[in-house]
Amino acid sequence: MATTPLIKTPQADGGTFYTFSSSARDLSKTLNNDETKLVFSKFVCLNIPDFDKLDPNTFSNYENYMQFDTIDGMIASGGLKGDPNVNFTESLQNYALNLEELIISDTSYDNTIQRSVAERVFFKWMKETGAMRFRNATNLEKNPGITRPLFVEEDELKTGPKQYRRVVKYVGDIDIVNNVDKAGEAYTELYINVPTEVGGTPTILFDSISDANYEPSLRIQGKNEFILGRGPSTVQPQGLSINAFYDYDNILAGPSANGGYTDPNANWMDEPNPPTSIDSYFTEPGTFTNATSINIRKYPADYGSPAGFNGSAYVRSELDGITVDFTPNDYEQIVTDPTISTIPQFNGSDLASTFEFNAVLVYYDLVDTSNTANTVTNLYGILIVDNITPTTDGGYIQRYPKFKPNKVTGQNGNSYGFKINLRFDASPGTAGIDTIVNDYNTFSMQLFSEATAQLQESAKIFQTQQLELSVLDQKVQTLENQITNVADVTSLQAQITSVQNQLDNASLAFANDTVLLDLIAKNSDEIQGLANGNVPVSLQYNTDVVRQGTGIRVDTNTPNLITVSLATQEYNLMVPFDSSQVQITTASPLNLNQAVPQVFTELLTYTNMIRLDTVNEAGGDLNIYIDDTMIQWKTGQTFRLAFNNNLDIGSRNIRVWTDAPSRLNGGSYGKSIGVITNANISKRPIIEFICTEQGVLNFVFDIIK
């Protein structure tokens, strides 16, 4: 009988890997079918949101927190526990893994379909907890030649009344897979490498896929209140709950005579009121291609006012059947750039930037060797790189920053390497797969590549030395032949006499004292001339000791001449971006008609200038954020603000902020360096900000125009 796997909470050291049951089925296909092959191929880095709550009445700032008590089944099973590690594990086990097991164990499940349901179930779990939301991809993101709808996550906004932080950050290839059979142990090594030179994938597209196993208006009926194949006698290894977390668990006691939901939006599955399909999961009714989101409140009274549950609120995406799009030709930014043809190259482009991650999805290709066009990419499992750190509001999974090298500032990048060992274990009482993550050396993959390159260099050195030894051998043989050819003492004496004659002839050049004294006098005169400043034209200067520094250019190309010049211009032009990290240009001006128009730019050396293009009347104060992470302010350093067109500021003000890394402990961009009130702003204002005291970041500003 099919059973939902029992899993453990994330471990504190080394990471924890959870596999999906569909992957075991696909592995069985490869064992019994020579035309099907399983190949580990892709991975995706995730930044799983914090475990927190929105205000049940105001929705706070609509952040995409991961909220486990937005699922009916968790509320009915006692709600949140005190340990966020338990909440995460129970939700993954009792919702996602149980839903997958119910689908693949159903008698109507079509095993001939190569695409598994694991990835779609995972992203359904993420959206049902409020962790992910989506929108339709624009023609600047998806290839306009692709007719089917494609999607992206909502735009990342970390401030303002409606905030969102993207979850899927990086798409990469699994380059090395090693099968090991050693000392009676057989396992597969997966090497996951995030190289130094890359940043986060600039655009990540999502597809919506429907088939007979996972389609709209699908109801997946549970067997009872427990996860599949488990019952009251089941012992969970860590004592976790084995109650199934269904989309709709028990008939609710809402405001109507028959009960139901107080908020009609909560009945997103379009069940009769009250819903009758208890102990059930539902796919999105009607269609999988609706990317809109709705606000949902769940009231304590609907669930009998259980202890510890004060209600929940979240923004739920109506998109379903979600999968990551790994096809490079679907990406407009790839097909329009002749220098890019793959997603890994896309990750190394100028559009990529620094990102953080705390989890990794591992994918495999199910290859049809008779027809590669039928190959599909399925989700194998998820690596949680650390355990969950509790907070007063919930908790979070530790994040690891991936820095992309900065060509302008010279900032170095970093890399991450993970080795995952997959071993099937037939011992009773085990989970089936034991996974180990190598956290000793995060640069393991990079070191492996460097070691391979060093081996190649060693081979070249051995070849060179072999040639040198061959030459030396020939010289030794020649010497042996010469010695052998000395027939008698007379011949040897003749050779000694010849050497003696050469020595006597060489000493004749200095037999006369006058010759030697004249040479000494000549050298003395030339040295005295140098001391008096009389340098001959023929004397060559060593200009290598003169080197250029920051802002100084040294030209030594002309013999006996050094040219020193300034390399700095009056202004270093800063590059402005909006809150979506889109560069502000004349062709793409900043739209001021928003609640909080924002501009982000990076501080450069010496005197800085930023020039802005804007459209529309300001709907709120214009906020300009200057990132001083890499370049710190110096006393006397100047920043000029100017506009390329007429600024329609309306009744609003201009505010300028800095201290991005919170050196003053005021939070990111917590230091205000100036507020230009509406009364002092002209149509084409020019304002200069001067740092009067570095370190504490005191500023003055002058309104030039």
C-alpha positions as CSV (number, residue, x, y, z in Angstrom):
1,M,0.0,0.0,0.0
2,A,1.2,3.5,-0.8
3,T,2.2,5.6,2.2
4,T,3.3,9.2,2.7
5,P,6.9,9.3,3.8
6,L,7.7,10.4,7.3
7,I,10.4,13.0,7.5
8,K,12.5,14.7,10.1
9,T,13.0,18.4,10.9
10,P,15.9,20.3,9.2
11,Q,19.2,19.5,10.9
12,A,21.4,22.2,12.3
13,D,24.6,21.3,10.4
14,G,25.2,20.1,6.9
15,G,21.7,20.7,5.5
16,T,18.8,18.4,4.9
17,F,17.6,16.9,1.7
18,Y,13.9,15.9,1.1
19,T,13.0,13.8,-1.9
20,F,9.6,13.4,-3.6
21,S,8.0,10.1,-4.1
22,S,7.5,10.7,-7.9
23,S,11.3,10.5,-8.3
24,A,11.4,6.9,-6.9
25,R,8.7,5.9,-9.5
26,D,10.8,7.4,-12.3
27,L,13.9,5.6,-11.1
28,S,11.9,2.4,-11.3
29,K,11.0,3.2,-14.9
30,T,14.7,3.4,-15.8
31,L,15.4,0.0,-14.2
32,N,12.8,-1.8,-16.2
33,N,13.0,0.1,-19.5
34,D,16.2,0.4,-21.6
35,E,14.7,3.3,-23.6
36,T,14.3,5.5,-20.5
37,K,17.2,7.1,-18.7
38,L,17.3,9.3,-15.5
39,V,19.9,12.1,-15.6
40,F,20.4,14.8,-13.0
41,S,20.4,18.0,-14.9
42,K,19.3,21.3,-13.3
43,F,19.1,23.0,-9.9
44,V,17.3,26.2,-8.7
45,C,18.3,28.3,-5.8
46,L,15.4,29.6,-3.6
47,N,15.1,32.3,-1.0
48,I,12.3,30.9,1.1
49,P,10.5,33.8,2.9
50,D,10.5,34.3,6.6
51,F,7.8,32.5,8.6
52,D,5.7,35.4,9.9
53,K,2.1,36.6,9.9
54,L,0.2,39.4,8.3
55,D,-2.2,41.4,10.4
56,P,-5.6,39.6,10.0
57,N,-7.4,42.9,9.6
58,T,-5.0,45.2,7.7
59,F,-2.9,42.7,5.7
60,S,0.1,44.8,7.0
61,N,2.2,45.5,3.8
62,Y,1.0,42.4,2.0
63,E,4.4,40.8,2.3
64,N,4.8,37.2,1.0
65,Y,5.6,35.6,4.3
66,M,5.3,31.8,4.5
67,Q,2.2,31.3,6.7
68,F,1.4,27.7,7.5
69,D,-1.9,28.4,9.2
70,T,-3.4,29.7,6.0
71,I,-4.1,26.0,5.2
72,D,-7.4,24.7,6.7
73,G,-5.9,21.3,7.6
74,M,-3.2,22.8,9.9
75,I,-5.8,25.0,11.7
76,A,-8.0,21.9,12.2
77,S,-5.0,19.9,13.5
78,G,-4.2,22.3,16.3
79,G,-2.5,25.2,14.5
80,L,1.0,26.4,14.8
81,K,3.5,24.9,17.2
82,G,6.1,26.8,19.2
83,D,9.1,25.5,17.1
84,P,9.2,26.8,13.5
85,N,11.2,23.7,12.5
86,V,8.2,21.6,13.5
87,N,5.7,23.8,11.6
88,F,7.8,23.7,8.4
89,T,8.3,19.9,8.5
90,E,4.7,19.1,9.4
91,S,3.4,21.3,6.6
92,L,5.8,19.8,4.0
93,Q,5.0,16.3,5.1
94,N,1.3,16.5,5.8
95,Y,0.4,18.9,2.9
96,A,2.9,18.7,0.0
97,L,4.2,15.1,0.3
98,N,0.8,13.7,1.2
99,L,-0.9,15.5,-1.7
100,E,1.7,14.1,-4.1
101,E,1.3,10.5,-2.7
102,L,-2.5,10.7,-3.0
103,I,-2.2,11.7,-6.7
104,I,0.4,9.2,-7.8
105,S,-1.3,6.3,-5.9
106,D,-4.7,6.9,-7.4
107,T,-5.9,4.2,-9.7
108,S,-6.6,6.8,-12.4
109,Y,-3.0,8.0,-12.4
110,D,-1.5,7.7,-15.9
111,N,2.0,6.3,-15.6
112,T,2.7,6.8,-19.3
113,I,2.9,10.6,-18.8
114,Q,6.6,11.3,-18.3
115,R,6.2,14.6,-16.4
116,S,5.7,14.0,-12.7
117,V,3.5,16.1,-10.4
118,A,6.2,16.8,-7.8
119,E,7.2,20.3,-9.1
120,R,3.6,21.5,-9.5
121,V,2.7,20.2,-6.0
122,F,5.7,22.0,-4.5
123,F,4.8,25.4,-6.0
124,K,1.1,24.8,-5.1
125,W,2.3,24.4,-1.5
126,M,4.3,27.6,-1.7
127,K,1.4,29.7,-3.0
128,E,-1.2,28.2,-0.6
129,T,1.0,29.4,2.3
130,G,1.2,32.9,0.7
131,A,4.9,32.5,-0.1
132,M,4.7,33.1,-3.8
133,R,2.7,35.3,-6.2
134,F,2.9,35.7,-10.0
135,R,2.1,38.0,-12.9
136,N,2.0,37.6,-16.7
137,A,5.4,37.9,-18.4
138,T,5.8,41.0,-20.6
139,N,7.3,41.0,-24.2
140,L,10.5,42.3,-22.6
141,E,10.7,39.2,-20.5
142,K,9.4,36.4,-22.7
143,N,10.0,35.8,-26.4
144,P,7.1,37.4,-28.3
145,G,7.2,34.5,-30.7
146,I,6.1,32.1,-27.9
147,T,2.3,32.0,-28.1
148,R,1.5,30.1,-24.9
149,P,1.3,32.3,-21.7
150,L,4.3,32.5,-19.5
151,F,4.7,34.0,-16.1
152,V,7.1,35.6,-13.7
153,E,7.0,36.4,-10.0
154,E,5.6,39.7,-8.9
155,D,8.1,42.6,-9.0
156,E,10.4,42.8,-6.0
157,L,9.5,45.6,-3.7
158,K,11.1,45.8,-0.3
159,T,9.5,49.1,0.8
160,G,6.1,50.7,0.4
161,P,2.5,49.7,1.0
162,K,2.6,46.5,-1.0
163,Q,5.9,44.5,-0.7
164,Y,7.2,41.3,-2.3
165,R,10.4,39.4,-2.2
166,R,11.1,37.0,-5.0
167,V,11.6,33.4,-4.1
168,V,13.3,31.8,-7.1
169,K,16.7,33.4,-7.5
170,Y,19.0,31.3,-9.7
171,V,18.7,28.6,-12.3
172,G,21.8,26.5,-12.9
173,D,23.1,23.2,-14.5
174,I,24.3,20.2,-12.7
175,D,27.6,19.6,-14.5
176,I,29.1,16.6,-12.7
177,V,27.4,13.4,-11.5
178,N,29.6,10.6,-10.2
179,N,28.5,7.0,-9.4
180,V,30.6,5.5,-6.5
181,D,30.9,1.8,-5.6
182,K,33.4,1.6,-2.7
183,A,33.8,-0.8,0.2
184,G,30.4,-2.3,-0.4
185,E,28.7,1.1,-0.5
186,A,27.1,2.3,-3.7
187,Y,25.9,5.9,-4.0
188,T,25.5,8.8,-6.5
189,E,27.4,12.0,-6.0
190,L,25.8,15.2,-7.3
191,Y,28.0,18.3,-7.6
192,I,26.1,21.6,-7.4
193,N,28.2,24.6,-8.2
194,V,27.3,28.3,-8.2
195,P,30.4,29.8,-9.9
196,T,32.2,33.0,-8.8
197,E,31.5,35.0,-12.0
198,V,27.7,34.8,-11.9
199,G,24.8,36.6,-10.2
200,G,21.2,35.8,-9.8
201,T,19.3,34.8,-13.0
202,P,17.9,38.3,-14.2
203,T,14.6,36.9,-15.3
204,I,13.0,33.6,-14.4
205,L,10.0,32.4,-16.4
206,F,7.4,30.0,-15.2
207,D,5.1,27.8,-17.3
208,S,1.7,26.4,-16.4
209,I,1.3,22.8,-17.4
210,S,-1.9,20.7,-17.3
211,D,-2.2,17.0,-18.0
212,A,-4.4,14.1,-17.1
213,N,-2.6,13.7,-13.7
214,Y,-2.8,17.4,-12.7
215,E,-5.4,19.5,-14.3
216,P,-7.9,22.3,-13.4
217,S,-11.0,21.5,-11.2
218,L,-9.3,18.4,-9.8
219,R,-10.4,17.1,-6.4
220,I,-8.0,14.8,-4.6
221,Q,-9.9,12.9,-1.9
222,G,-8.1,11.8,1.3
223,K,-8.8,8.5,3.0
224,N,-9.3,9.9,6.5
225,E,-7.8,12.5,8.9
226,F,-4.3,10.9,8.6
227,I,-1.8,11.1,5.9
228,L,-2.0,8.3,3.4
229,G,-1.2,4.8,4.7
230,R,-0.8,6.1,8.3
231,G,-3.0,5.7,11.3
232,P,-3.3,6.1,15.1
233,S,-0.6,3.4,15.6
234,T,2.0,5.1,13.4
235,V,5.0,6.4,15.3
236,Q,6.6,9.5,13.7
237,P,10.4,9.4,14.3
238,Q,10.3,12.8,16.0
239,G,6.8,12.7,17.3
240,L,5.4,15.1,14.7
241,S,1.8,15.2,13.7
242,I,0.6,12.8,11.0
243,N,-2.8,14.5,10.5
244,A,-3.3,15.4,6.9
245,F,-3.4,19.1,6.1
246,Y,-6.1,19.4,3.5
247,D,-7.2,22.4,1.5
248,Y,-10.7,21.8,3.1
249,D,-10.8,19.6,6.2
250,N,-14.0,19.8,8.2
251,I,-17.3,21.5,7.6
252,L,-16.9,25.0,9.0
253,A,-19.2,27.0,11.3
254,G,-19.4,30.3,9.4
255,P,-22.1,33.0,9.6
256,S,-24.6,31.3,7.4
257,A,-27.2,28.9,8.7
258,N,-25.3,26.0,7.2
259,G,-21.8,27.3,8.1
260,G,-18.9,27.8,5.7
261,Y,-16.4,30.6,5.3
262,T,-17.1,34.1,6.6
263,D,-14.8,35.5,3.8
264,P,-16.3,34.2,0.5
265,N,-12.8,34.6,-1.1
266,A,-11.6,31.8,1.2
267,N,-13.8,29.3,-0.8
268,W,-11.5,29.6,-3.8
269,M,-12.2,26.0,-4.8
270,D,-15.8,27.0,-5.8
271,E,-17.4,24.4,-3.5
272,P,-21.1,24.8,-2.5
273,N,-21.6,26.8,0.6
274,P,-20.8,25.2,2.9
275,P,-18.2,23.0,1.0
276,T,-19.1,19.3,1.2
277,S,-15.9,17.7,0.0
278,I,-14.2,17.4,3.3
279,D,-10.7,15.9,3.7
280,S,-9.9,17.0,0.2
281,Y,-7.2,18.8,-1.9
282,F,-8.2,20.9,-4.9
283,T,-6.5,22.3,-8.0
284,E,-7.5,25.7,-9.3
285,P,-11.0,25.6,-10.7
286,G,-11.6,26.5,-14.4
287,T,-8.1,27.4,-15.6
288,F,-4.4,27.2,-14.8
289,T,-3.4,30.4,-16.6
290,N,-5.0,33.1,-14.3
291,A,-2.1,35.0,-12.7
292,T,-4.2,37.3,-10.5
293,S,-4.1,37.3,-6.7
294,I,-6.9,37.7,-4.2
295,N,-6.9,38.7,-0.5
296,I,-8.2,36.1,1.8
297,R,-9.1,36.3,5.5
298,K,-9.7,33.2,7.7
299,Y,-11.7,33.9,10.9
300,P,-11.3,32.0,14.2
301,A,-15.1,31.6,14.5
302,D,-15.2,29.5,11.3
303,Y,-13.0,26.9,12.9
304,G,-14.7,26.9,16.3
305,S,-12.3,29.5,17.8
306,P,-9.4,27.1,18.5
307,A,-6.9,28.1,21.2
308,G,-3.9,30.0,19.8
309,F,-5.5,30.9,16.4
310,N,-6.4,34.5,16.1
311,G,-7.1,34.4,12.4
312,S,-4.9,34.6,9.3
313,A,-4.6,36.8,6.2
314,Y,-2.7,36.3,3.0
315,V,-2.6,37.1,-0.7
316,R,-3.3,34.0,-2.7
317,S,-2.2,33.5,-6.3
318,E,-4.7,31.9,-8.6
319,L,-2.0,30.5,-10.9
320,D,-1.6,26.7,-10.8
321,G,0.3,23.9,-12.6
322,I,3.5,26.0,-12.0
323,T,6.9,24.8,-13.3
324,V,10.2,26.6,-13.9
325,D,10.8,27.3,-17.6
326,F,14.3,26.0,-18.5
327,T,14.1,26.7,-22.2
328,P,16.6,29.5,-23.2
329,N,14.7,30.3,-26.4
330,D,11.6,31.4,-24.3
331,Y,13.6,34.3,-22.8
332,E,13.5,37.6,-24.7
333,Q,16.7,38.9,-23.1
334,I,18.6,35.8,-24.3
335,V,17.3,35.6,-27.9
336,T,17.9,39.3,-28.5
337,D,21.5,39.2,-27.2
338,P,23.9,37.5,-29.7
339,T,26.5,36.9,-27.0
340,I,24.1,34.8,-24.9
341,S,22.6,31.5,-25.8
342,T,22.2,29.6,-22.5
343,I,20.8,30.4,-19.1
344,P,24.3,30.0,-17.4
345,Q,25.6,32.7,-19.8
346,F,22.6,34.8,-18.9
347,N,23.6,34.5,-15.2
348,G,27.0,36.0,-16.0
349,S,25.7,39.0,-18.0
350,D,25.6,42.6,-16.8
351,L,21.9,42.1,-15.9
352,A,22.7,39.6,-13.2
353,S,23.3,40.9,-9.6
354,T,24.0,39.7,-6.1
355,F,21.4,37.5,-4.4
356,E,20.7,35.4,-1.3
357,F,19.4,31.8,-1.0
358,N,18.6,29.3,1.7
359,A,17.3,26.3,-0.3
360,V,18.1,24.4,-3.5
361,L,15.7,22.4,-5.8
362,V,17.3,19.5,-7.6
363,Y,15.9,18.4,-11.0
364,Y,16.5,15.5,-13.3
365,D,15.8,14.8,-16.9
366,L,13.7,11.7,-17.8
367,V,15.2,11.0,-21.2
368,D,13.5,9.0,-23.9
369,T,16.5,7.6,-25.7
370,S,14.3,6.6,-28.8
371,N,12.9,10.1,-29.1
372,T,14.8,12.9,-27.2
373,A,11.9,15.3,-28.0
374,N,9.9,13.5,-25.3
375,T,12.5,14.3,-22.6
376,V,11.0,16.1,-19.6
377,T,12.6,17.8,-16.5
378,N,11.1,16.7,-13.2
379,L,11.7,17.8,-9.6
380,Y,13.8,15.3,-7.5
381,G,13.9,17.0,-4.1
382,I,14.7,20.1,-2.1
383,L,17.9,20.8,-0.1
384,I,17.4,23.0,3.0
385,V,20.9,24.4,3.7
386,D,20.3,25.1,7.4
387,N,17.8,24.6,10.1
388,I,15.2,27.2,11.0
389,T,16.1,30.0,13.4
390,P,13.2,30.9,15.7
391,T,12.1,34.6,16.2
392,T,9.4,36.2,18.2
393,D,7.3,36.4,15.1
394,G,8.0,32.9,13.7
395,G,11.4,32.1,12.2
396,Y,13.6,32.0,9.1
397,I,16.1,29.8,7.3
398,Q,19.6,31.2,7.4
399,R,20.4,32.9,4.0
400,Y,23.8,32.7,2.2
401,P,24.8,35.7,0.1
402,K,26.1,35.1,-3.4
403,F,28.1,38.2,-4.5
404,K,28.7,38.8,-8.2
405,P,32.1,40.5,-9.1
406,N,31.7,44.2,-9.7
407,K,33.9,45.4,-12.6
408,V,33.5,49.0,-11.6
409,T,34.4,48.8,-7.9
410,G,36.6,45.8,-8.1
411,Q,34.5,43.9,-5.6
412,N,35.4,40.1,-5.6
413,G,32.7,37.5,-6.1
414,N,32.2,34.3,-4.1
415,S,31.1,30.8,-5.1
416,Y,29.2,27.9,-3.5
417,G,29.7,24.2,-4.0
418,F,27.5,21.4,-2.6
419,K,28.1,17.7,-2.9
420,I,24.9,15.6,-2.3
421,N,25.4,11.9,-1.8
422,L,22.3,9.8,-2.7
423,R,22.2,6.3,-1.4
424,F,19.3,3.8,-1.4
425,D,19.0,2.0,1.9
426,A,17.0,-1.2,2.3
427,S,17.5,-1.4,6.0
428,P,14.2,-1.5,7.9
429,G,12.9,1.6,9.6
430,T,14.9,4.0,7.5
431,A,13.5,6.8,5.3
432,G,14.9,5.1,2.1
433,I,17.4,7.8,1.1
434,D,20.3,9.2,3.1
435,T,21.7,12.5,1.9
436,I,24.9,14.2,3.0
437,V,25.8,17.8,2.1
438,N,29.5,18.7,2.2
439,D,29.7,22.0,4.1
440,Y,33.5,21.7,4.8
441,N,34.5,23.6,1.7
442,T,32.0,25.8,-0.1
443,F,34.5,26.1,-3.0
444,S,34.8,22.4,-3.6
445,M,33.6,22.5,-7.2
446,Q,35.9,25.4,-8.0
447,L,38.9,23.6,-6.4
448,F,38.1,20.5,-8.3
449,S,38.3,22.5,-11.6
450,E,41.5,24.2,-10.5
451,A,43.0,20.8,-9.6
452,T,42.2,19.4,-13.0
453,A,43.9,22.5,-14.7
454,Q,47.0,22.0,-12.5
455,L,47.2,18.3,-13.6
456,Q,47.2,19.5,-17.2
457,E,50.0,21.9,-16.4
458,S,52.0,19.1,-14.6
459,A,51.7,16.9,-17.7
460,K,53.1,19.8,-19.8
461,I,56.0,20.2,-17.4
462,F,56.8,16.5,-17.5
463,Q,56.9,16.6,-21.3
464,T,59.3,19.6,-21.3
465,Q,61.6,17.9,-18.8
466,Q,61.6,14.7,-20.9
467,L,62.9,16.7,-23.9
468,E,65.6,18.4,-21.7
469,L,66.8,15.1,-20.4
470,S,67.0,13.8,-24.0
471,V,69.3,16.8,-24.9
472,L,71.4,16.3,-21.9
473,D,71.8,12.6,-22.8
474,Q,73.1,13.6,-26.2
475,K,75.6,16.0,-24.7
476,V,76.9,13.4,-22.3
477,Q,77.4,10.9,-25.2
478,T,79.4,13.5,-27.1
479,L,81.7,14.1,-24.2
480,E,82.2,10.4,-23.8
481,N,83.1,10.1,-27.4
482,Q,85.7,12.9,-27.1
483,I,87.4,11.3,-24.1
484,T,87.4,7.9,-25.8
485,N,89.0,9.4,-28.9
486,V,92.2,10.6,-26.9
487,A,94.6,7.9,-28.1
488,D,97.7,8.8,-26.1
489,V,99.5,11.2,-23.8
490,T,100.8,13.2,-26.7
491,S,97.3,14.1,-27.9
492,L,96.3,15.2,-24.4
493,Q,99.4,17.3,-24.0
494,A,98.7,19.1,-27.3
495,Q,95.2,20.1,-26.1
496,I,96.6,21.4,-22.7
497,T,99.2,23.5,-24.6
498,S,96.5,25.0,-26.8
499,V,94.5,26.1,-23.7
500,Q,97.6,27.6,-22.2
501,N,98.4,29.6,-25.3
502,Q,94.8,31.1,-25.3
503,L,95.2,32.1,-21.7
504,D,98.6,33.8,-22.4
505,N,97.2,35.7,-25.3
506,A,94.3,37.0,-23.2
507,S,96.6,38.3,-20.5
508,L,98.6,40.3,-23.0
509,A,95.9,42.9,-23.2
510,F,96.7,44.0,-19.7
511,A,100.4,43.5,-19.8
512,N,100.9,47.2,-20.1
513,D,100.1,49.2,-16.9
514,T,99.2,52.3,-19.0
515,V,96.3,50.6,-20.7
516,L,94.7,49.6,-17.4
517,L,95.3,53.1,-15.9
518,D,93.7,54.8,-18.9
519,L,90.6,52.6,-18.5
520,I,90.3,53.5,-14.8
521,A,90.7,57.2,-15.6
522,K,88.0,57.1,-18.3
523,N,85.5,55.4,-15.9
524,S,86.3,58.0,-13.2
525,D,85.6,60.9,-15.6
526,E,82.3,59.5,-16.6
527,I,81.2,58.9,-13.0
528,Q,82.2,62.5,-12.0
529,G,80.2,63.8,-15.0
530,L,77.1,62.0,-13.7
531,A,77.7,63.5,-10.2
532,N,77.8,67.0,-11.8
533,G,74.5,66.4,-13.7
534,N,76.0,65.8,-17.1
535,V,74.0,62.8,-18.2
536,P,74.9,61.3,-21.6
537,V,72.1,60.9,-24.1
538,S,73.0,57.2,-24.3
539,L,72.2,56.6,-20.6
540,Q,68.8,54.9,-20.2
541,Y,66.4,55.7,-17.4
542,N,64.5,52.9,-15.5
543,T,61.0,54.3,-15.6
544,D,59.4,51.1,-14.2
545,V,59.8,52.5,-10.6
546,V,57.2,55.2,-11.4
547,R,53.7,53.8,-11.2
548,Q,50.3,55.4,-11.5
549,G,47.7,55.5,-8.7
550,T,44.0,56.3,-8.4
551,G,43.2,59.3,-10.5
552,I,46.9,59.6,-11.8
553,R,47.9,58.4,-15.2
554,V,51.7,57.8,-16.0
555,D,52.9,57.5,-19.6
556,T,56.4,55.9,-20.1
557,N,56.0,54.9,-23.7
558,T,58.4,57.6,-24.9
559,P,62.1,56.7,-24.2
560,N,63.8,58.8,-21.5
561,L,60.5,60.7,-20.9
562,I,57.8,60.4,-18.2
563,T,54.4,62.1,-18.6
564,V,52.2,62.4,-15.5
565,S,48.5,63.6,-15.9
566,L,45.2,63.6,-14.1
567,A,42.8,60.8,-15.0
568,T,39.7,62.0,-13.3
569,Q,36.9,64.0,-14.9
570,E,35.0,66.7,-13.1
571,Y,32.1,64.4,-12.5
572,N,31.7,60.6,-12.3
573,L,28.2,59.9,-13.7
574,M,26.1,57.6,-11.5
575,V,23.7,55.1,-13.1
576,P,20.1,55.3,-11.7
577,F,17.7,52.4,-11.2
578,D,14.1,52.3,-10.1
579,S,12.8,50.0,-7.4
580,S,12.5,47.1,-9.9
581,Q,16.2,47.4,-10.8
582,V,15.4,48.8,-14.2
583,Q,17.8,51.4,-15.4
584,I,16.3,54.9,-15.7
585,T,17.1,56.5,-19.1
586,T,15.5,58.9,-21.5
587,A,13.8,55.9,-23.2
588,S,12.8,54.5,-19.8
589,P,12.1,57.4,-17.5
590,L,11.0,57.2,-13.9
591,N,7.3,57.2,-13.4
592,L,6.6,59.6,-10.5
593,N,2.9,58.8,-10.3
594,Q,3.3,56.2,-7.6
595,A,2.9,56.2,-3.8
596,V,6.6,56.2,-3.2
597,P,8.7,56.9,-6.3
598,Q,12.2,55.6,-5.7
599,V,15.7,55.9,-7.3
600,F,18.6,53.7,-6.4
601,T,22.2,54.4,-7.4
602,E,25.8,53.5,-6.3
603,L,28.3,56.0,-4.9
604,L,31.5,56.4,-7.0
605,T,34.8,58.0,-6.2
606,Y,35.4,61.7,-6.2
607,T,32.7,64.1,-7.4
608,N,29.4,62.4,-8.4
609,M,26.5,63.5,-10.6
610,I,23.2,61.8,-11.2
611,R,20.9,63.0,-14.0
612,L,17.3,61.8,-13.9
613,D,14.6,61.5,-16.6
614,T,11.0,61.6,-15.1
615,V,7.4,61.5,-16.3
616,N,4.0,62.3,-14.8
617,E,3.3,64.3,-11.6
618,A,4.7,62.9,-8.3
619,G,2.3,60.8,-6.3
620,G,4.6,60.9,-3.3
621,D,7.9,62.2,-2.1
622,L,10.7,61.4,-4.5
623,N,13.2,59.2,-2.5
624,I,16.8,58.8,-3.8
625,Y,18.9,56.1,-2.2
626,I,22.7,56.3,-2.5
627,D,24.5,52.9,-2.0
628,D,27.8,53.6,-0.1
629,T,28.5,49.9,0.6
630,M,31.6,49.7,-1.6
631,I,32.7,53.4,-1.8
632,Q,32.4,55.3,1.5
633,W,31.8,59.0,1.8
634,K,34.8,61.3,2.3
635,T,34.8,64.8,3.8
636,G,34.4,67.3,1.1
637,Q,33.0,64.8,-1.4
638,T,30.2,66.3,-3.5
639,F,27.1,64.7,-5.1
640,R,25.1,66.8,-7.7
641,L,21.5,66.0,-8.5
642,A,20.1,67.3,-11.8
643,F,17.2,66.5,-14.1
644,N,17.2,66.1,-17.9
645,N,13.6,67.3,-18.3
646,N,11.1,69.4,-16.4
647,L,10.4,67.9,-12.9
648,D,6.6,67.8,-12.0
649,I,7.0,67.4,-8.3
650,G,3.6,68.7,-7.5
651,S,3.2,69.3,-3.8
652,R,5.8,66.7,-2.9
653,N,9.4,66.9,-1.7
654,I,12.8,65.3,-2.6
655,R,14.5,63.1,0.0
656,V,18.0,61.8,-0.2
657,W,19.2,58.8,1.9
658,T,22.4,56.9,2.3
659,D,24.2,54.4,4.7
660,A,23.1,51.3,2.8
661,P,25.0,48.9,5.0
662,S,23.7,50.5,8.3
663,R,27.1,51.5,9.6
664,L,25.3,54.0,11.9
665,N,22.9,51.3,13.1
666,G,19.9,53.1,11.7
667,G,18.9,50.3,9.3
668,S,19.6,50.1,5.6
669,Y,19.5,53.6,4.1
670,G,18.7,54.9,7.5
671,K,20.7,58.2,7.2
672,S,18.9,61.2,5.6
673,I,21.4,63.6,4.0
674,G,18.9,66.2,2.9
675,V,15.2,67.1,2.3
676,I,14.4,69.6,-0.4
677,T,11.0,71.0,0.2
678,N,8.5,71.7,-2.5
679,A,8.9,75.5,-2.1
680,N,12.6,75.3,-3.1
681,I,12.2,73.0,-6.1
682,S,12.2,74.5,-9.6
683,K,11.2,73.0,-12.9
684,R,14.8,71.9,-13.6
685,P,16.5,71.9,-10.2
686,I,20.2,71.4,-9.6
687,I,21.2,70.6,-6.0
688,E,24.6,69.8,-4.6
689,F,25.2,67.8,-1.4
690,I,28.5,68.1,0.3
691,C,29.8,65.7,3.0
692,T,31.1,67.8,5.8
693,E,32.1,65.0,8.2
694,Q,32.8,61.5,7.0
695,G,32.1,58.5,9.3
696,V,29.1,60.2,11.0
697,L,27.8,61.3,7.5
698,N,26.9,64.9,8.1
699,F,25.9,66.8,5.0
700,V,25.0,70.3,3.8
701,F,23.3,71.1,0.4
702,D,23.2,74.0,-1.9
703,I,20.4,74.7,-4.3
704,I,22.2,75.8,-7.5
705,K,19.0,76.2,-9.5
